[in-house]
Structure formats: structure tokens, C-alpha cells
Amino acid sequence: MAGKIQLLVSAVNQDAAALAEQMNICTDAVIVNQCDRYGYEEIMLRGHRIQVFSMAERGVGLSRNTALLHADAQICVFSDEDIVLQPDYAEQVGRAYDALPDADMILFNVQVAPARRTYWNEDIHRINYRNYGRYPAYSITARQKALRRANVYYSLLFGGGARYSNGEDSLFLKDCLKAGLRIYSHTVCIGEEKERESTWFSGYHEKFFRDRGVLYHYLYGRLALPLSFRFLWVHRQEMCREIPLKQAYRWMKDGVKEARA
């Protein structure tokens, strides 16, 4: 059997008890609530223990690392405050790990609005360096011992509340692959995202492109510049309506240079 399953939730300014009900949490959980105070409390919900750590510091990477530090179950399921979980998510996750005994991590489907969708698993397959970049944190589950053995954590440079806008999920998966962890995609849908205003995206402007350049340096190294141009070319109809492609590329190049300095 896969073993005990625990949800790891990153939240901001939430009432923990109300959030646990809203998310339909049906397993043990660790909620890290970024707010204006420090504290700890425990909540019992449907017979499960929910640990709530309140902290004043900001940064989604910091909150996920804090949750992972306190995880004590065999299987960790990363999640966000705007995810509503399927009632049988624990059983579905457990069955998937039983069916894939060599998997260190499994990435599951979560239903989101079409405009925000970056992936949808149509089959079960290995994740590698060619296809890891599309997956958000709320799709990620992992064997806790595998993460501890690999000594991988979320970047503190990227994501909501950090210096650079986003990309912490891709960096995390890249580090997991580099550490030799076996990662699979899975077709099961474990939840649904409730639409809300983005915590990091405010438009295609200078900061967006510079931050993406910094991210591409960390993701792709020497290939950062050609892949930056490819990224802009593929998405030019959406991202370069107001900002000329050449200007967007200059800003991405500036970000790459900043990261290399």
C-alpha cells in the first residue's frame, strides 16, 4: 500500500478552519498561512489532523518548504488555497502509487479554466527534461522519503512574494529530475481550481519579460537566449500585442544577463 497521505497547502491571509472545509480536505494536512502574525494551531476535520503554521514572512517557496519540513506522511500532496479537492483524492493518489511502485513523484490532473491550462495528462508516462516545464505545484505529489533523500526544496527567488514572478514549480521539478527521482504523469483528476485574481501576473510588461529571462537562465543555462526567442515567437500573438517582440526579447536578454552576473 502507498501509505499515509498528507496535504501541504500554501495560503495567504486565510481562516484555516474555513479554508480546510472549503478545500474539502479529507486527509492529514499542513497549512502554512502567510499573514501578519506567528503562531501554531491544530484542527481536527473528518477525523484528520490539520497543522496550521502562521508566519509573517512572504514567499510561496518559503511556505512550501516550511510545509515540507513538517511533513510526516509517506505521500505528500502539494496544493494551494484555491483548489477544491475531489472527495476521493486520497484513494486515487494511493491507488496510483500502488500501480506505479517505482514512482518517486506523480503529477496529477487538476481542472482549471481553459485560459490558464498549461497541461492535461491524457496518458501515464515518464516525465523528463523535455516535458517537465508545464506542471504547476498543485499537480505535484511525492514520496516524502524520496524528496528528503534527494535534498530538493523550492527556490526562494521565484514565485508569489519573492523577487521574481514565477517559475518555482519548474525549477523544483528540474531539481528533482537532476537528483534522479522517477517522475510520472497520471490521468486521474484530483481537484478543481476556483478562479481568482493572480497573485503574480499583472500583464506583459518589462518586469514580466525580465523575470522570465532570469528564470530561463536557471532552467536552461547556455540555451537561455535561443529558448527565450522561441518562447516569444510561439506566444507572440498573445504577449506581443502592445510590446514589440524585439523589445520583449531585449528585456528577456537583460534578465538572462542579470542572472549570469
C-alpha positions as CSV (number, residue, x, y, z in Angstrom):
1,M,0.0,0.0,0.0
2,A,1.1,3.6,-0.7
3,G,0.9,4.6,2.9
4,K,-0.4,7.7,4.7
5,I,-1.2,10.8,2.6
6,Q,-0.8,14.4,3.7
7,L,-1.8,17.6,2.0
8,L,0.7,20.5,2.0
9,V,-1.1,23.8,1.5
10,S,0.4,27.3,0.8
11,A,-2.1,30.0,1.8
12,V,-2.2,33.8,2.3
13,N,-4.3,35.5,5.0
14,Q,-6.8,32.7,5.4
15,D,-9.0,31.4,8.2
16,A,-7.6,27.9,8.5
17,A,-10.7,26.1,9.6
18,A,-12.8,27.7,6.9
19,L,-10.1,27.0,4.3
20,A,-9.9,23.3,5.3
21,E,-13.7,23.0,4.8
22,Q,-13.6,25.0,1.5
23,M,-10.8,22.8,0.1
24,N,-12.6,19.6,1.1
25,I,-9.6,18.3,2.9
26,C,-10.0,14.6,3.7
27,T,-6.5,13.7,4.9
28,D,-4.0,14.9,7.4
29,A,-2.6,18.3,6.3
30,V,-0.1,21.0,6.9
31,I,-1.3,24.5,6.1
32,V,1.3,27.3,6.0
33,N,-0.6,30.6,6.3
34,Q,1.3,33.7,5.4
35,C,-0.3,36.5,7.4
36,D,0.7,39.2,9.9
37,R,1.5,37.0,12.8
38,Y,3.3,33.9,14.0
39,G,1.5,31.0,15.6
40,Y,0.6,27.3,15.6
41,E,-2.7,25.5,16.0
42,E,-4.2,22.1,15.3
43,I,-7.6,21.5,13.8
44,M,-9.4,18.2,13.6
45,L,-11.6,17.7,10.5
46,R,-13.3,14.5,9.5
47,G,-11.0,12.6,11.9
48,H,-7.9,14.1,10.4
49,R,-5.2,16.3,12.0
50,I,-4.5,19.6,10.3
51,Q,-1.5,21.5,11.5
52,V,-1.6,25.3,10.8
53,F,1.6,27.3,10.9
54,S,1.2,31.1,10.7
55,M,4.1,33.2,9.6
56,A,4.7,36.9,8.7
57,E,7.3,36.3,6.0
58,R,6.2,36.2,2.4
59,G,7.1,33.9,-0.4
60,V,5.4,30.8,-1.9
61,G,8.7,28.9,-2.0
62,L,9.3,29.6,1.7
63,S,5.8,28.5,2.6
64,R,6.1,25.2,0.6
65,N,9.4,24.4,2.1
66,T,8.0,25.1,5.6
67,A,5.1,22.7,4.9
68,L,7.6,20.1,3.6
69,L,9.8,20.5,6.7
70,H,6.8,19.5,8.9
71,A,5.5,16.7,6.6
72,D,5.5,13.3,8.3
73,A,3.4,11.1,5.9
74,Q,4.6,8.7,3.3
75,I,3.0,10.7,0.4
76,C,2.9,14.5,0.2
77,V,0.3,16.3,-2.0
78,F,1.1,19.9,-2.7
79,S,-1.8,22.3,-3.0
80,D,-2.9,25.9,-3.0
81,E,-5.7,27.7,-1.2
82,D,-7.9,28.0,-4.4
83,I,-8.0,24.2,-5.0
84,V,-11.2,22.2,-4.2
85,L,-10.2,18.6,-3.9
86,Q,-12.2,15.6,-5.1
87,P,-13.8,13.6,-2.3
88,D,-11.8,10.5,-3.2
89,Y,-8.5,12.3,-3.9
90,A,-6.7,10.3,-1.2
91,E,-7.9,6.9,-2.6
92,Q,-7.0,8.0,-6.1
93,V,-3.5,9.1,-5.1
94,G,-2.9,5.9,-3.1
95,R,-4.0,3.7,-6.0
96,A,-1.8,5.5,-8.4
97,Y,1.3,4.9,-6.2
98,D,0.4,1.3,-5.7
99,A,0.1,0.9,-9.5
100,L,3.5,2.6,-10.0
101,P,5.7,1.3,-7.3
102,D,8.9,2.7,-8.8
103,A,7.5,6.3,-8.9
104,D,9.1,8.8,-6.6
105,M,6.7,11.5,-7.7
106,I,3.3,11.6,-9.7
107,L,1.8,14.6,-11.3
108,F,-2.0,14.5,-11.4
109,N,-4.6,16.5,-13.4
110,V,-6.4,19.4,-11.8
111,Q,-9.2,21.1,-13.6
112,V,-8.6,24.8,-14.4
113,A,-10.1,27.4,-16.7
114,P,-9.1,26.9,-20.3
115,A,-7.2,30.2,-20.4
116,R,-5.0,29.1,-17.5
117,R,-4.4,25.5,-18.5
118,T,-0.8,24.6,-19.2
119,Y,-1.2,20.8,-19.3
120,W,-3.6,17.9,-19.2
121,N,-2.4,14.3,-18.9
122,E,-4.0,12.1,-21.5
123,D,-1.9,9.1,-20.5
124,I,0.5,7.8,-18.0
125,H,4.2,8.4,-18.9
126,R,7.6,9.3,-17.5
127,I,8.4,13.0,-17.0
128,N,11.7,14.1,-18.4
129,Y,13.7,17.2,-19.3
130,R,11.6,17.7,-22.5
131,N,8.2,17.9,-20.7
132,Y,8.6,18.9,-17.1
133,G,8.1,22.7,-17.5
134,R,4.3,22.7,-17.9
135,Y,3.3,21.5,-14.4
136,P,2.1,23.7,-11.5
137,A,2.7,22.9,-7.9
138,Y,-0.8,21.7,-7.3
139,S,-0.3,18.9,-9.7
140,I,2.7,17.5,-7.7
141,T,2.7,14.6,-5.3
142,A,5.8,12.9,-4.0
143,R,7.1,10.2,-1.6
144,Q,8.4,12.2,1.3
145,K,11.4,10.0,1.8
146,A,12.4,10.5,-1.8
147,L,12.4,14.2,-1.5
148,R,14.4,14.1,1.7
149,R,16.9,11.7,0.2
150,A,17.3,13.9,-2.8
151,N,17.6,17.0,-0.7
152,V,15.4,19.1,-3.0
153,Y,13.4,22.2,-2.0
154,Y,11.6,25.1,-3.6
155,S,13.6,28.2,-4.8
156,L,13.2,31.3,-2.6
157,L,13.9,33.5,-5.6
158,F,10.8,32.8,-7.6
159,G,7.0,32.8,-7.1
160,G,4.4,35.0,-5.4
161,G,6.0,37.1,-2.7
162,A,9.6,36.5,-4.0
163,R,11.9,38.7,-6.0
164,Y,11.0,37.2,-9.4
165,S,7.5,36.5,-10.5
166,N,7.0,32.8,-11.1
167,G,8.7,29.6,-12.2
168,E,9.4,28.0,-8.8
169,D,7.4,24.8,-9.8
170,S,9.5,24.2,-12.9
171,L,12.8,24.7,-11.0
172,F,11.6,22.3,-8.4
173,L,10.8,19.6,-10.9
174,K,14.1,20.2,-12.7
175,D,16.0,19.7,-9.5
176,C,14.0,16.5,-8.8
177,L,15.0,15.2,-12.2
178,K,18.6,16.2,-11.7
179,A,18.6,14.3,-8.4
180,G,17.5,11.2,-10.3
181,L,13.9,11.0,-9.0
182,R,11.5,9.0,-11.1
183,I,8.5,11.2,-12.0
184,Y,5.3,10.1,-13.8
185,S,2.2,11.9,-15.1
186,H,-1.2,10.4,-14.3
187,T,-4.7,10.8,-15.9
188,V,-6.6,11.0,-12.6
189,C,-8.1,14.4,-11.8
190,I,-7.8,15.2,-8.0
191,G,-9.3,18.6,-7.8
192,E,-10.5,21.8,-9.4
193,E,-9.1,25.4,-9.3
194,K,-11.5,28.1,-8.3
195,E,-10.8,31.2,-10.4
196,R,-9.3,34.2,-8.6
197,E,-7.1,37.2,-9.4
198,S,-3.5,36.1,-10.0
199,T,-1.1,36.7,-7.1
200,W,1.8,37.4,-9.5
201,F,0.6,38.2,-13.1
202,S,-0.2,41.8,-13.8
203,G,0.4,41.9,-17.6
204,Y,3.1,41.5,-20.2
205,H,5.4,44.4,-19.2
206,E,9.1,44.9,-18.6
207,K,9.2,43.1,-15.3
208,F,7.4,40.0,-16.7
209,F,9.9,39.6,-19.5
210,R,13.0,40.4,-17.4
211,D,11.8,37.9,-14.7
212,R,11.2,35.3,-17.4
213,G,14.8,35.9,-18.7
214,V,16.2,35.3,-15.2
215,L,14.1,32.1,-14.9
216,Y,15.3,30.8,-18.3
217,H,18.9,31.2,-17.2
218,Y,18.3,28.9,-14.2
219,L,16.2,26.5,-16.3
220,Y,18.3,26.3,-19.5
221,G,21.8,27.7,-18.9
222,R,23.6,28.2,-22.2
223,L,20.4,27.7,-24.2
224,A,18.5,30.5,-22.3
225,L,18.8,33.1,-25.1
226,P,17.6,30.9,-28.1
227,L,14.9,29.4,-26.0
228,S,13.8,32.9,-24.9
229,F,13.4,33.9,-28.5
230,R,11.5,30.7,-29.2
231,F,9.2,31.3,-26.3
232,L,8.4,34.8,-27.5
233,W,7.9,33.7,-31.1
234,V,5.5,30.9,-30.2
235,H,3.4,33.3,-27.9
236,R,3.8,36.5,-29.9
237,Q,0.1,36.8,-30.8
238,E,-0.7,36.9,-27.1
239,M,2.3,38.5,-25.5
240,C,3.5,41.0,-28.1
241,R,0.3,42.8,-28.9
242,E,1.5,46.0,-27.2
243,I,5.2,45.3,-26.7
244,P,7.1,44.7,-29.9
245,L,8.8,41.3,-30.0
246,K,12.2,42.8,-30.3
247,Q,11.7,44.9,-27.2
248,A,10.4,41.9,-25.2
249,Y,13.4,39.9,-26.3
250,R,15.8,42.7,-25.2
251,W,14.2,42.6,-21.7
252,M,14.5,38.8,-21.6
253,K,18.1,39.1,-22.6
254,D,18.6,41.7,-19.8
255,G,17.1,39.2,-17.4
256,V,19.5,36.4,-18.6
257,K,22.4,38.8,-18.2
258,E,21.3,39.8,-14.7
259,A,21.2,36.1,-13.6
260,R,24.6,35.5,-15.1
261,A,26.2,38.4,-13.4
